[in-house]
């Protein structure tokens, strides 16, 4: 699992280096408004309000003075942490083949996990100041 920890660290460092300096669309602006003043009835952010994501944004905003950065940080962090469930998922899928050995399971996880983590959908979603990667409430 050392390789998975290294992959997660590389993912996190690469994303922290390129967090967006500005908000990019209406949804991210609504999330930023929610960090300042949480009120879903005013679409700050849009209903249902994603209270857990806004609470995380408020927590990181206390240290990170940019709404875009404080919201994007969580996507990068949870994107890096998703490496470990992916390893487990791929090992479990390989275990369905009763003829596979532990070495086969490890090899499948070691190949499939970096492919998924490096895919554009995961890579770019983890950079956005949205609750896509951290997940809905």
The first five atom37 places (N, CA, C, CB, O) and aatype in JSON, in Angstrom:
{
  "aatype": [20, 20, 20, 20, 20, 20, 20, 20, 20, 20, 20, 20, 20, 20, 20, 20, 20, 20, 20, 20, 20, 20, 20, 20, 20, 20, 20, 20, 20, 20, 20, 20, 20, 20, 20, 20, 20, 20, 20, 20, 20, 20, 20, 20, 20, 20, 20, 20, 20, 20, 20, 20, 20, 20, 20, 20, 20, 20, 20, 20, 20, 20, 20, 20, 20, 20, 20, 20, 20, 20, 20, 20, 20, 20, 20, 20, 20, 20, 20, 20, 20, 20, 20, 20, 20, 20, 20, 20, 20, 20, 20, 20, 20, 20, 20, 20, 20, 20, 20, 20, 20, 20, 20, 20, 20, 20, 20, 20, 20, 20, 20, 20, 20, 20, 20, 20, 20, 20, 20, 20, 20, 20, 20, 20, 20, 20, 20, 20, 20, 20, 20, 20, 20, 20, 20, 20, 20],
  "atom_mask": [
    [1, 1, 1, 1, 1],
    [1, 1, 1, 1, 1],
    [1, 1, 1, 1, 1],
    [1, 1, 1, 1, 1],
    [1, 1, 1, 1, 1],
    [1, 1, 1, 1, 1],
    [1, 1, 1, 1, 1],
    [1, 1, 1, 1, 1],
    [1, 1, 1, 1, 1],
    [1, 1, 1, 1, 1],
    [1, 1, 1, 1, 1],
    [1, 1, 1, 1, 1],
    [1, 1, 1, 1, 1],
    [1, 1, 1, 1, 1],
    [1, 1, 1, 1, 1],
    [1, 1, 1, 1, 1],
    [1, 1, 1, 1, 1],
    [1, 1, 1, 1, 1],
    [1, 1, 1, 1, 1],
    [1, 1, 1, 1, 1],
    [1, 1, 1, 1, 1],
    [1, 1, 1, 1, 1],
    [1, 1, 1, 1, 1],
    [1, 1, 1, 1, 1],
    [1, 1, 1, 1, 1],
    [1, 1, 1, 1, 1],
    [1, 1, 1, 1, 1],
    [1, 1, 1, 1, 1],
    [1, 1, 1, 1, 1],
    [1, 1, 1, 1, 1],
    [1, 1, 1, 1, 1],
    [1, 1, 1, 1, 1],
    [1, 1, 1, 1, 1],
    [1, 1, 1, 1, 1],
    [1, 1, 1, 1, 1],
    [1, 1, 1, 1, 1],
    [1, 1, 1, 1, 1],
    [1, 1, 1, 1, 1],
    [1, 1, 1, 1, 1],
    [1, 1, 1, 1, 1],
    [1, 1, 1, 1, 1],
    [1, 1, 1, 1, 1],
    [1, 1, 1, 1, 1],
    [1, 1, 1, 1, 1],
    [1, 1, 1, 1, 1],
    [1, 1, 1, 1, 1],
    [1, 1, 1, 1, 1],
    [1, 1, 1, 1, 1],
    [1, 1, 1, 1, 1],
    [1, 1, 1, 1, 1],
    [1, 1, 1, 1, 1],
    [1, 1, 1, 1, 1],
    [1, 1, 1, 1, 1],
    [1, 1, 1, 1, 1],
    [1, 1, 1, 1, 1],
    [1, 1, 1, 1, 1],
    [1, 1, 1, 1, 1],
    [1, 1, 1, 1, 1],
    [1, 1, 1, 1, 1],
    [1, 1, 1, 1, 1],
    [1, 1, 1, 1, 1],
    [1, 1, 1, 1, 1],
    [1, 1, 1, 1, 1],
    [1, 1, 1, 1, 1],
    [1, 1, 1, 1, 1],
    [1, 1, 1, 1, 1],
    [1, 1, 1, 1, 1],
    [1, 1, 1, 1, 1],
    [1, 1, 1, 1, 1],
    [1, 1, 1, 1, 1],
    [1, 1, 1, 1, 1],
    [1, 1, 1, 1, 1],
    [1, 1, 1, 1, 1],
    [1, 1, 1, 1, 1],
    [1, 1, 1, 1, 1],
    [1, 1, 1, 1, 1],
    [1, 1, 1, 1, 1],
    [1, 1, 1, 1, 1],
    [1, 1, 1, 1, 1],
    [1, 1, 1, 1, 1],
    [1, 1, 1, 1, 1],
    [1, 1, 1, 1, 1],
    [1, 1, 1, 1, 1],
    [1, 1, 1, 1, 1],
    [1, 1, 1, 1, 1],
    [1, 1, 1, 1, 1],
    [1, 1, 1, 1, 1],
    [1, 1, 1, 1, 1],
    [1, 1, 1, 1, 1],
    [1, 1, 1, 1, 1],
    [1, 1, 1, 1, 1],
    [1, 1, 1, 1, 1],
    [1, 1, 1, 1, 1],
    [1, 1, 1, 1, 1],
    [1, 1, 1, 1, 1],
    [1, 1, 1, 1, 1],
    [1, 1, 1, 1, 1],
    [1, 1, 1, 1, 1],
    [1, 1, 1, 1, 1],
    [1, 1, 1, 1, 1],
    [1, 1, 1, 1, 1],
    [1, 1, 1, 1, 1],
    [1, 1, 1, 1, 1],
    [1, 1, 1, 1, 1],
    [1, 1, 1, 1, 1],
    [1, 1, 1, 1, 1],
    [1, 1, 1, 1, 1],
    [1, 1, 1, 1, 1],
    [1, 1, 1, 1, 1],
    [1, 1, 1, 1, 1],
    [1, 1, 1, 1, 1],
    [1, 1, 1, 1, 1],
    [1, 1, 1, 1, 1],
    [1, 1, 1, 1, 1],
    [1, 1, 1, 1, 1],
    [1, 1, 1, 1, 1],
    [1, 1, 1, 1, 1],
    [1, 1, 1, 1, 1],
    [1, 1, 1, 1, 1],
    [1, 1, 1, 1, 1],
    [1, 1, 1, 1, 1],
    [1, 1, 1, 1, 1],
    [1, 1, 1, 1, 1],
    [1, 1, 1, 1, 1],
    [1, 1, 1, 1, 1],
    [1, 1, 1, 1, 1],
    [1, 1, 1, 1, 1],
    [1, 1, 1, 1, 1],
    [1, 1, 1, 1, 1],
    [1, 1, 1, 1, 1],
    [1, 1, 1, 1, 1],
    [1, 1, 1, 1, 1],
    [1, 1, 1, 1, 1],
    [1, 1, 1, 1, 1],
    [1, 1, 1, 1, 1],
    [1, 1, 1, 1, 1],
    [1, 1, 1, 1, 1]
  ],
  "atom_positions": [
    [[0.81, -1.2, 0.0], [0.0, 0.0, 0.0], [0.86, 1.26, 0.0], [-0.92, 0.0, 1.2], [0.33, 2.38, -0.02]],
    [[2.15, 1.09, 0.02], [3.03, 2.26, -0.04], [2.83, 3.02, -1.35], [4.51, 1.84, 0.11], [2.84, 4.25, -1.37]],
    [[2.65, 2.27, -2.44], [2.44, 2.92, -3.74], [1.13, 3.73, -3.74], [2.41, 1.88, -4.87], [1.07, 4.78, -4.37]],
    [[0.1, 3.26, -3.04], [-1.17, 3.98, -2.98], [-1.0, 5.28, -2.19], [-2.27, 3.1, -2.34], [-1.56, 6.31, -2.56]],
    [[-0.25, 5.22, -1.13], [0.02, 6.44, -0.34], [0.82, 7.44, -1.17], [0.79, 6.1, 0.96], [0.56, 8.64, -1.12]],
    [[1.79, 6.94, -1.93], [2.58, 7.82, -2.8], [1.71, 8.44, -3.88], [3.75, 7.06, -3.44], [1.84, 9.62, -4.19]],
    [[0.81, 7.64, -4.47], [-0.1, 8.15, -5.49], [-1.02, 9.22, -4.91], [-0.93, 7.01, -6.09], [-1.24, 10.26, -5.54]],
    [[-1.54, 8.99, -3.72], [-2.41, 9.97, -3.06], [-1.65, 11.26, -2.77], [-3.0, 9.4, -1.76], [-2.18, 12.35, -2.95]],
    [[-0.4, 11.14, -2.33], [0.42, 12.33, -2.03], [0.71, 13.12, -3.3], [1.74, 11.92, -1.35], [0.63, 14.34, -3.3]],
    [[1.04, 12.43, -4.38], [1.3, 13.11, -5.65], [0.04, 13.8, -6.14], [1.81, 12.1, -6.72], [0.09, 14.94, -6.6]],
    [[-1.09, 13.13, -6.05], [-2.37, 13.71, -6.47], [-2.66, 14.98, -5.67], [-3.52, 12.69, -6.3], [-3.02, 16.01, -6.24]],
    [[-2.5, 14.91, -4.37], [-2.79, 16.07, -3.51], [-1.84, 17.22, -3.8], [-2.69, 15.67, -2.04], [-2.29, 18.36, -3.95]],
    [[-0.56, 16.96, -3.89], [0.42, 18.02, -4.15], [0.18, 18.65, -5.53], [1.85, 17.46, -4.07], [0.24, 19.87, -5.67]],
    [[-0.08, 17.83, -6.52], [-0.32, 18.35, -7.87], [-1.58, 19.22, -7.91], [-0.44, 17.2, -8.88], [-1.63, 20.2, -8.64]],
    [[-2.58, 18.86, -7.14], [-3.81, 19.64, -7.14], [-3.68, 20.91, -6.3], [-4.96, 18.8, -6.62], [-4.21, 21.95, -6.67]],
    [[-2.98, 20.82, -5.19], [-2.8, 22.03, -4.36], [-1.98, 23.08, -5.09], [-2.12, 21.67, -3.04], [-2.15, 24.27, -4.86]],
    [[-1.09, 22.64, -5.97], [-0.27, 23.59, -6.73], [-1.09, 24.34, -7.79], [0.88, 22.86, -7.4], [-0.69, 25.42, -8.22]],
    [[-2.21, 23.78, -8.19], [-2.99, 24.39, -9.28], [-4.44, 24.68, -8.9], [-2.96, 23.49, -10.48], [-5.32, 24.63, -9.77]],
    [[-4.7, 24.97, -7.64], [-6.07, 25.33, -7.26], [-6.5, 26.6, -7.98], [-6.19, 25.51, -5.71], [-5.68, 27.51, -8.16]],
    [[-7.75, 26.68, -8.4], [-8.19, 27.85, -9.16], [-8.18, 29.11, -8.3], [-9.6, 27.63, -9.74], [-8.6, 29.07, -7.14]],
    [[-7.7, 30.22, -8.85], [-7.66, 31.47, -8.07], [-9.01, 32.19, -8.04], [-6.6, 32.4, -8.64], [-9.23, 33.07, -7.21]],
    [[-9.9, 31.82, -8.96], [-11.19, 32.5, -9.04], [-12.32, 31.48, -9.14], [-11.22, 33.45, -10.26], [-12.09, 30.29, -9.37]],
    [[-13.52, 31.98, -8.96], [-14.71, 31.14, -9.12], [-15.03, 31.07, -10.6], [-15.91, 31.7, -8.31], [-14.78, 32.02, -11.34]],
    [[-15.58, 29.94, -11.05], [-15.68, 29.73, -12.48], [-17.09, 29.72, -13.05], [-15.05, 28.46, -12.81], [-17.26, 29.96, -14.24]],
    [[-18.09, 29.47, -12.25], [-19.44, 29.41, -12.78], [-20.45, 29.77, -11.69], [-19.74, 28.02, -13.36], [-20.07, 30.06, -10.56]],
    [[-21.71, 29.75, -12.05], [-22.77, 30.16, -11.13], [-22.81, 29.28, -9.89], [-24.11, 30.13, -11.82], [-23.0, 29.79, -8.78]],
    [[-22.65, 27.97, -10.05], [-22.69, 27.08, -8.9], [-21.56, 27.36, -7.91], [-22.62, 25.63, -9.37], [-21.79, 27.4, -6.7]],
    [[-20.36, 27.56, -8.42], [-19.25, 27.85, -7.51], [-19.43, 29.2, -6.83], [-17.91, 27.82, -8.26], [-19.04, 29.37, -5.67]],
    [[-20.03, 30.15, -7.53], [-20.31, 31.45, -6.89], [-21.36, 31.3, -5.79], [-20.8, 32.47, -7.94], [-21.25, 31.93, -4.74]],
    [[-22.36, 30.46, -6.03], [-23.36, 30.21, -4.99], [-22.75, 29.51, -3.78], [-24.51, 29.38, -5.56], [-23.13, 29.81, -2.65]],
    [[-21.83, 28.6, -4.01], [-21.13, 27.97, -2.89], [-20.3, 28.99, -2.12], [-20.24, 26.82, -3.38], [-20.27, 28.97, -0.89]],
    [[-19.63, 29.88, -2.84], [-18.84, 30.92, -2.17], [-19.74, 31.84, -1.35], [-18.05, 31.75, -3.21], [-19.38, 32.23, -0.24]],
    [[-20.91, 32.18, -1.88], [-21.87, 32.98, -1.1], [-22.32, 32.22, 0.13], [-23.08, 33.37, -1.97], [-22.53, 32.81, 1.19]],
    [[-22.48, 30.9, -0.01], [-22.85, 30.07, 1.13], [-21.79, 30.03, 2.2], [-23.15, 28.69, 0.67], [-22.1, 29.9, 3.38]],
    [[-20.53, 30.13, 1.8], [-19.44, 30.17, 2.79], [-19.53, 31.47, 3.58], [-18.05, 30.05, 2.1], [-19.3, 31.47, 4.79]],
    [[-19.87, 32.56, 2.91], [-20.01, 33.84, 3.6], [-21.28, 33.91, 4.43], [-19.99, 34.98, 2.59], [-21.25, 34.34, 5.58]],
    [[-22.41, 33.49, 3.83], [-23.7, 33.57, 4.5], [-24.55, 32.41, 4.01], [-24.4, 34.95, 4.23], [-25.12, 32.47, 2.92]],
    [[-24.66, 31.36, 4.81], [-25.39, 30.16, 4.43], [-26.89, 30.42, 4.51], [-25.0, 28.95, 5.33], [-27.45, 30.58, 5.6]],
    [[-27.55, 30.46, 3.35], [-28.99, 30.66, 3.29], [-29.53, 30.1, 1.98], [-29.35, 32.17, 3.43], [-29.59, 30.81, 0.98]],
    [[-29.93, 28.8, 1.99], [-30.41, 28.18, 0.74], [-31.64, 28.87, 0.16], [-30.72, 26.73, 0.98], [-31.88, 28.77, -1.04]],
    [[-32.42, 29.57, 0.98], [-33.59, 30.25, 0.43], [-33.19, 31.42, -0.47], [-34.49, 30.75, 1.56], [-33.98, 31.86, -1.31]],
    [[-31.96, 31.92, -0.31], [-31.43, 32.97, -1.18], [-30.48, 32.38, -2.23], [-30.7, 34.04, -0.35], [-29.77, 33.12, -2.92]],
    [[-30.49, 31.06, -2.35], [-29.57, 30.34, -3.25], [-28.11, 30.6, -2.88], [-29.83, 30.77, -4.72], [-27.26, 30.83, -3.74]],
    [[-27.84, 30.56, -1.58], [-26.47, 30.72, -1.08], [-26.12, 29.51, -0.23], [-26.32, 32.05, -0.25], [-26.14, 29.65, 0.99]],
    [[-25.81, 28.38, -0.74], [-25.84, 27.92, -2.13], [-27.24, 27.44, -2.49], [-24.82, 26.8, -2.36], [-28.17, 27.51, -1.68]],
    [[-27.39, 26.97, -3.7], [-28.69, 26.52, -4.18], [-29.18, 25.33, -3.33], [-28.61, 26.12, -5.68], [-28.37, 24.57, -2.8]],
    [[-30.5, 25.2, -3.2], [-31.04, 24.08, -2.41], [-30.57, 22.76, -2.97], [-32.58, 24.13, -2.39], [-30.45, 22.63, -4.19]],
    [[-30.29, 21.8, -2.16], [-30.56, 21.66, -0.73], [-29.53, 22.34, 0.16], [-30.62, 20.22, -0.38], [-29.67, 22.28, 1.39]],
    [[-28.54, 22.98, -0.37], [-27.61, 23.76, 0.42], [-26.3, 23.08, 0.76], [-28.26, 24.14, 1.65], [-25.34, 23.76, 1.13]],
    [[-26.22, 21.76, 0.64], [-24.98, 21.04, 0.91], [-24.33, 21.51, 2.21], [-24.01, 21.23, -0.24], [-23.2, 22.01, 2.18]],
    [[-25.0, 21.37, 3.35], [-24.5, 21.92, 4.6], [-23.14, 21.38, 5.04], [-25.49, 21.66, 5.68], [-22.35, 22.11, 5.63]],
    [[-22.87, 20.11, 4.76], [-21.57, 19.56, 5.16], [-20.45, 20.2, 4.35], [-21.55, 18.02, 4.98], [-19.41, 20.57, 4.9]],
    [[-20.66, 20.34, 3.04], [-19.64, 20.95, 2.18], [-19.43, 22.42, 2.57], [-20.04, 20.84, 0.69], [-18.3, 22.9, 2.59]],
    [[-20.5, 23.14, 2.87], [-20.39, 24.53, 3.29], [-19.67, 24.62, 4.63], [-21.78, 25.19, 3.38], [-18.85, 25.52, 4.83]],
    [[-19.96, 23.7, 5.54], [-19.25, 23.7, 6.84], [-17.76, 23.47, 6.63], [-19.83, 22.6, 7.78], [-16.93, 24.12, 7.27]],
    [[-17.4, 22.56, 5.73], [-15.98, 22.34, 5.42], [-15.37, 23.59, 4.79], [-15.82, 21.14, 4.46], [-14.25, 23.97, 5.12]],
    [[-16.13, 24.24, 3.89], [-15.66, 25.48, 3.27], [-15.44, 26.58, 4.3], [-16.65, 25.95, 2.22], [-14.46, 27.32, 4.22]],
    [[-16.36, 26.7, 5.26], [-16.2, 27.71, 6.33], [-14.97, 27.4, 7.18], [-17.46, 27.77, 7.21], [-14.24, 28.3, 7.59]],
    [[-14.77, 26.12, 7.45], [-13.62, 25.7, 8.24], [-12.31, 26.07, 7.55], [-13.66, 24.19, 8.5], [-11.41, 26.63, 8.18]],
    [[-12.2, 25.77, 6.27], [-10.96, 26.08, 5.57], [-10.84, 27.57, 5.23], [-10.86, 25.25, 4.29], [-9.73, 28.08, 5.06]],
    [[-11.96, 28.27, 5.12], [-11.93, 29.71, 4.85], [-11.31, 30.49, 6.01], [-13.35, 30.23, 4.57], [-10.77, 31.57, 5.81]],
    [[-11.4, 29.92, 7.2], [-10.78, 30.57, 8.36], [-9.26, 30.61, 8.22], [-11.16, 29.83, 9.66], [-8.6, 31.49, 8.78]],
    [[-8.7, 29.67, 7.45], [-7.25, 29.63, 7.25], [-6.86, 30.1, 5.86], [-6.73, 28.22, 7.49], [-5.78, 30.66, 5.67]],
    [[-7.72, 29.86, 4.89], [-7.46, 30.16, 3.49], [-8.37, 31.31, 3.09], [-7.69, 28.9, 2.57], [-9.58, 31.11, 2.99]],
    [[-7.85, 32.51, 2.85], [-8.7, 33.69, 2.67], [-9.45, 33.8, 1.34], [-7.88, 34.88, 2.83], [-10.08, 34.82, 1.07]],
    [[-9.39, 32.79, 0.51], [-10.08, 32.82, -0.79], [-11.18, 31.76, -0.79], [-9.08, 32.58, -1.96], [-10.94, 30.6, -0.46]],
    [[-12.4, 32.17, -1.18], [-13.48, 31.19, -1.25], [-13.17, 30.1, -2.27], [-14.8, 31.88, -1.6], [-13.41, 28.92, -2.02]],
    [[-12.63, 30.5, -3.41], [-12.3, 29.53, -4.45], [-11.28, 28.51, -3.93], [-11.76, 30.23, -5.7], [-11.45, 27.31, -4.14]],
    [[-10.26, 28.98, -3.27], [-9.24, 28.08, -2.74], [-9.74, 27.23, -1.59], [-8.05, 28.86, -2.29], [-9.43, 26.04, -1.51]],
    [[-10.53, 27.83, -0.7], [-11.01, 27.08, 0.46], [-12.0, 26.0, 0.05], [-11.64, 28.02, 1.48], [-12.06, 24.95, 0.7]],
    [[-12.78, 26.23, -0.99], [-13.71, 25.2, -1.47], [-12.98, 24.16, -2.33], [-14.85, 25.84, -2.27], [-13.29, 22.97, -2.24]],
    [[-12.04, 24.58, -3.14], [-11.3, 23.65, -4.0], [-10.39, 22.73, -3.21], [-10.49, 24.43, -5.02], [-10.13, 21.6, -3.62]],
    [[-9.91, 23.2, -2.08], [-9.03, 22.39, -1.23], [-9.67, 21.04, -0.91], [-8.69, 23.15, 0.06], [-8.99, 20.01, -0.92]],
    [[-10.97, 21.06, -0.61], [-11.64, 19.82, -0.21], [-11.76, 18.84, -1.37], [-13.02, 20.13, 0.34], [-11.69, 17.63, -1.16]],
    [[-11.93, 19.35, -2.58], [-11.94, 18.46, -3.73], [-10.6, 17.78, -3.91], [-12.3, 19.23, -4.99], [-10.54, 16.58, -4.2]],
    [[-9.52, 18.54, -3.73], [-8.18, 17.97, -3.85], [-7.92, 16.94, -2.75], [-7.12, 19.08, -3.79], [-7.38, 15.87, -3.02]],
    [[-8.32, 17.26, -1.53], [-8.09, 16.34, -0.41], [-8.89, 15.05, -0.58], [-8.45, 17.01, 0.91], [-8.33, 13.96, -0.46]],
    [[-10.18, 15.17, -0.85], [-11.0, 13.98, -1.01], [-10.65, 13.22, -2.28], [-12.47, 14.36, -1.01], [-10.81, 12.0, -2.32]],
    [[-10.19, 13.91, -3.3], [-9.71, 13.23, -4.49], [-8.5, 12.36, -4.18], [-9.38, 14.24, -5.57], [-8.38, 11.24, -4.67]],
    [[-7.6, 12.89, -3.36], [-6.43, 12.11, -2.96], [-6.83, 10.93, -2.08], [-5.41, 13.01, -2.21], [-6.29, 9.83, -2.21]],
    [[-7.78, 11.16, -1.2], [-8.22, 10.08, -0.31], [-9.0, 8.99, -1.05], [-9.08, 10.64, 0.8], [-9.09, 7.86, -0.56]],
    [[-9.55, 9.31, -2.21], [-10.32, 8.3, -2.96], [-9.42, 7.2, -3.51], [-11.08, 8.96, -4.1], [-9.92, 6.17, -3.96]],
    [[-8.12, 7.4, -3.47], [-7.19, 6.35, -3.93], [-7.4, 5.07, -3.13], [-5.72, 6.84, -3.8], [-7.39, 3.98, -3.7]],
    [[-7.57, 5.19, -1.82], [-7.64, 4.0, -0.96], [-8.91, 3.19, -1.16], [-7.53, 4.42, 0.48], [-8.82, 1.96, -1.22]],
    [[-10.1, 3.79, -1.25], [-11.27, 2.98, -1.59], [-11.2, 2.38, -2.99], [-12.51, 3.81, -1.46], [-11.72, 1.29, -3.23]],
    [[-10.55, 3.09, -3.92], [-10.4, 2.53, -5.26], [-9.54, 1.27, -5.24], [-9.79, 3.56, -6.21], [-9.86, 0.29, -5.93]],
    [[-8.47, 1.29, -4.48], [-7.62, 0.09, -4.36], [-8.45, -1.07, -3.81], [-6.4, 0.36, -3.43], [-8.39, -2.18, -4.33]],
    [[-9.23, -0.79, -2.78], [-10.06, -1.83, -2.18], [-11.12, -2.33, -3.17], [-10.73, -1.3, -0.92], [-11.38, -3.53, -3.26]],
    [[-11.72, -1.4, -3.91], [-12.72, -1.79, -4.9], [-12.13, -2.7, -5.96], [-13.32, -0.54, -5.56], [-12.7, -3.74, -6.27]],
    [[-10.99, -2.34, -6.51], [-10.4, -3.15, -7.57], [-9.91, -4.5, -7.05], [-9.25, -2.4, -8.22], [-9.98, -5.5, -7.77]],
    [[-9.43, -4.54, -5.83], [-9.05, -5.82, -5.24], [-10.29, -6.71, -5.06], [-8.34, -5.61, -3.89], [-10.24, -7.92, -5.29]],
    [[-11.4, -6.1, -4.64], [-12.63, -6.86, -4.43], [-13.19, -7.38, -5.75], [-13.68, -5.99, -3.73], [-13.66, -8.51, -5.82]],
    [[-13.14, -6.56, -6.77], [-13.64, -7.0, -8.07], [-12.79, -8.16, -8.59], [-13.63, -5.84, -9.08], [-13.33, -9.13, -9.14]],
    [[-11.5, -8.07, -8.42], [-10.61, -9.15, -8.87], [-10.84, -10.41, -8.03], [-9.13, -8.7, -8.78], [-10.62, -11.52, -8.52]],
    [[-11.26, -10.25, -6.78], [-11.51, -11.41, -5.92], [-12.73, -12.22, -6.38], [-11.71, -10.96, -4.48], [-12.88, -13.38, -5.99]],
    [[-13.59, -11.61, -7.2], [-14.74, -12.35, -7.73], [-14.3, -13.48, -8.66], [-15.67, -11.4, -8.48], [-15.02, -14.46, -8.84]],
    [[-13.11, -13.32, -9.23], [-12.53, -14.41, -10.02], [-11.83, -15.33, -9.03], [-11.52, -13.86, -11.14], [-10.74, -15.01, -8.54]],
    [[-12.44, -16.44, -8.75], [-11.91, -17.33, -7.7], [-10.56, -17.94, -8.06], [-12.9, -18.43, -7.42], [-9.89, -18.51, -7.2]],
    [[-10.17, -17.83, -9.29], [-8.87, -18.35, -9.7], [-7.74, -17.35, -9.51], [-8.93, -18.78, -11.14], [-6.58, -17.67, -9.74]],
    [[-8.08, -16.12, -9.1], [-7.04, -15.09, -8.96], [-6.3, -15.23, -7.64], [-7.65, -13.68, -9.07], [-6.87, -15.65, -6.62]],
    [[-5.05, -14.88, -7.68], [-4.23, -14.93, -6.47], [-4.12, -13.53, -5.87], [-2.81, -15.5, -6.78], [-4.58, -12.55, -6.46]],
    [[-3.52, -13.44, -4.7], [-3.31, -12.13, -4.09], [-2.43, -11.24, -4.97], [-2.67, -12.28, -2.7], [-2.63, -10.03, -5.04]],
    [[-1.47, -11.85, -5.64], [-0.6, -11.09, -6.54], [-1.41, -10.51, -7.71], [0.55, -11.98, -7.07], [-1.17, -9.38, -8.14]],
    [[-2.36, -11.3, -8.23], [-3.23, -10.8, -9.3], [-4.07, -9.63, -8.82], [-4.14, -11.93, -9.83], [-4.23, -8.64, -9.53]],
    [[-4.61, -9.74, -7.62], [-5.44, -8.67, -7.07], [-4.62, -7.4, -6.88], [-6.05, -9.1, -5.73], [-5.08, -6.3, -7.21]],
    [[-3.42, -7.56, -6.35], [-2.56, -6.39, -6.16], [-2.17, -5.76, -7.49], [-1.3, -6.78, -5.38], [-2.15, -4.53, -7.62]],
    [[-1.86, -6.59, -8.48], [-1.46, -6.08, -9.79], [-2.63, -5.33, -10.45], [-0.98, -7.23, -10.69], [-2.42, -4.27, -11.04]],
    [[-3.83, -5.87, -10.36], [-5.0, -5.21, -10.94], [-5.24, -3.87, -10.27], [-6.26, -6.11, -10.81], [-5.48, -2.86, -10.94]],
    [[-5.18, -3.84, -8.95], [-5.38, -2.58, -8.23], [-4.29, -1.58, -8.56], [-5.41, -2.84, -6.71], [-4.55, -0.38, -8.69]],
    [[-3.05, -2.05, -8.71], [-1.93, -1.16, -9.01], [-2.0, -0.6, -10.43], [-0.61, -1.9, -8.82], [-1.43, 0.46, -10.7]],
    [[-2.68, -1.28, -11.31], [-2.84, -0.76, -12.68], [-4.08, 0.1, -12.81], [-2.9, -1.92, -13.69], [-4.03, 1.18, -13.39]],
    [[-5.19, -0.37, -12.26], [-6.47, 0.31, -12.46], [-6.59, 1.6, -11.66], [-7.6, -0.62, -12.09], [-7.16, 2.57, -12.15]],
    [[-6.06, 1.64, -10.45], [-6.21, 2.83, -9.62], [-5.56, 4.06, -10.24], [-5.62, 2.58, -8.24], [-6.23, 5.1, -10.34]],
    [[-4.31, 4.02, -10.66], [-3.73, 5.21, -11.3], [-4.46, 5.62, -12.58], [-2.27, 4.98, -11.61], [-4.53, 6.8, -12.9]],
    [[-4.99, 4.65, -13.31], [-5.73, 4.98, -14.54], [-6.98, 5.79, -14.18], [-6.13, 3.68, -15.31], [-7.26, 6.8, -14.83]],
    [[-7.7, 5.36, -13.17], [-8.91, 6.09, -12.76], [-8.55, 7.45, -12.2], [-9.71, 5.28, -11.72], [-9.18, 8.45, -12.56]],
    [[-7.56, 7.52, -11.33], [-7.18, 8.78, -10.69], [-6.66, 9.79, -11.71], [-6.12, 8.54, -9.61], [-6.86, 10.99, -11.55]],
    [[-6.0, 9.3, -12.75], [-5.45, 10.21, -13.77], [-6.45, 10.54, -14.87], [-4.22, 9.6, -14.38], [-6.15, 11.34, -15.76]],
    [[-7.62, 9.93, -14.82], [-8.6, 10.23, -15.87], [-9.03, 11.69, -15.78], [-9.83, 9.28, -15.76], [-9.11, 12.24, -14.68]],
    [[-9.31, 12.31, -16.91], [-9.68, 13.74, -16.89], [-10.89, 14.05, -16.02], [-9.94, 14.21, -18.29], [-10.94, 15.1, -15.39]],
    [[-11.86, 13.16, -15.98], [-13.06, 13.42, -15.18], [-12.71, 13.57, -13.7], [-14.08, 12.3, -15.37], [-13.16, 14.51, -13.05]],
    [[-11.92, 12.65, -13.18], [-11.52, 12.72, -11.77], [-10.54, 13.87, -11.57], [-10.89, 11.38, -11.31], [-10.67, 14.64, -10.61]],
    [[-9.58, 14.0, -12.45], [-8.52, 15.0, -12.29], [-9.09, 16.41, -12.25], [-7.5, 14.87, -13.41], [-8.77, 17.19, -11.35]],
    [[-9.92, 16.76, -13.23], [-10.44, 18.12, -13.29], [-11.56, 18.37, -12.28], [-10.94, 18.42, -14.67], [-11.71, 19.49, -11.79]],
    [[-12.33, 17.35, -11.97], [-13.38, 17.52, -10.97], [-12.79, 17.84, -9.6], [-14.25, 16.26, -10.88], [-13.39, 18.59, -8.83]],
    [[-11.63, 17.29, -9.3], [-11.0, 17.53, -8.01], [-10.4, 18.94, -7.9], [-9.92, 16.5, -7.77], [-10.04, 19.37, -6.81]],
    [[-10.3, 19.65, -9.01], [-9.78, 21.02, -8.99], [-10.88, 22.08, -8.84], [-9.0, 21.28, -10.24], [-10.58, 23.23, -8.53]],
    [[-12.11, 21.7, -9.07], [-13.19, 22.68, -9.11], [-13.69, 23.02, -7.69], [-14.35, 22.15, -9.96], [-13.68, 22.16, -6.81]],
    [[-14.12, 24.27, -7.48], [-14.65, 24.66, -6.16], [-16.11, 24.26, -6.0], [-14.51, 26.17, -5.95], [-16.97, 25.08, -5.69]],
    [[-16.38, 22.98, -6.23], [-17.73, 22.44, -6.13], [-17.72, 21.21, -5.23], [-18.29, 22.1, -7.53], [-16.66, 20.69, -4.89]],
    [[-18.89, 20.76, -4.86], [-18.99, 19.6, -3.98], [-19.03, 18.28, -4.72], [-20.2, 19.72, -3.14], [-19.53, 17.29, -4.18]],
    [[-18.52, 18.23, -5.95], [-18.59, 17.03, -6.77], [-17.74, 15.9, -6.18], [-18.14, 17.33, -8.19], [-18.24, 14.78, -6.02]],
    [[-16.51, 16.17, -5.85], [-15.63, 15.12, -5.33], [-15.87, 14.86, -3.84], [-14.16, 15.5, -5.55], [-15.95, 13.7, -3.44]],
    [[-16.0, 15.91, -3.01], [-16.33, 15.62, -1.6], [-17.67, 14.92, -1.43], [-16.34, 16.9, -0.8], [-17.86, 14.21, -0.44]],
    [[-18.57, 15.09, -2.36], [-19.85, 14.4, -2.33], [-20.95, 15.23, -1.72], [-19.72, 13.13, -1.57], [-20.7, 16.15, -0.94]],
    [[-22.17, 14.9, -2.09], [-23.31, 15.63, -1.54], [-23.51, 15.24, -0.07], [-24.6, 15.34, -2.36], [-22.91, 14.28, 0.42]],
    [[-24.35, 15.98, 0.62], [-24.53, 15.74, 2.06], [-25.02, 14.36, 2.39], [-25.49, 16.73, 2.62], [-25.22, 14.03, 3.56]]
  ]
}
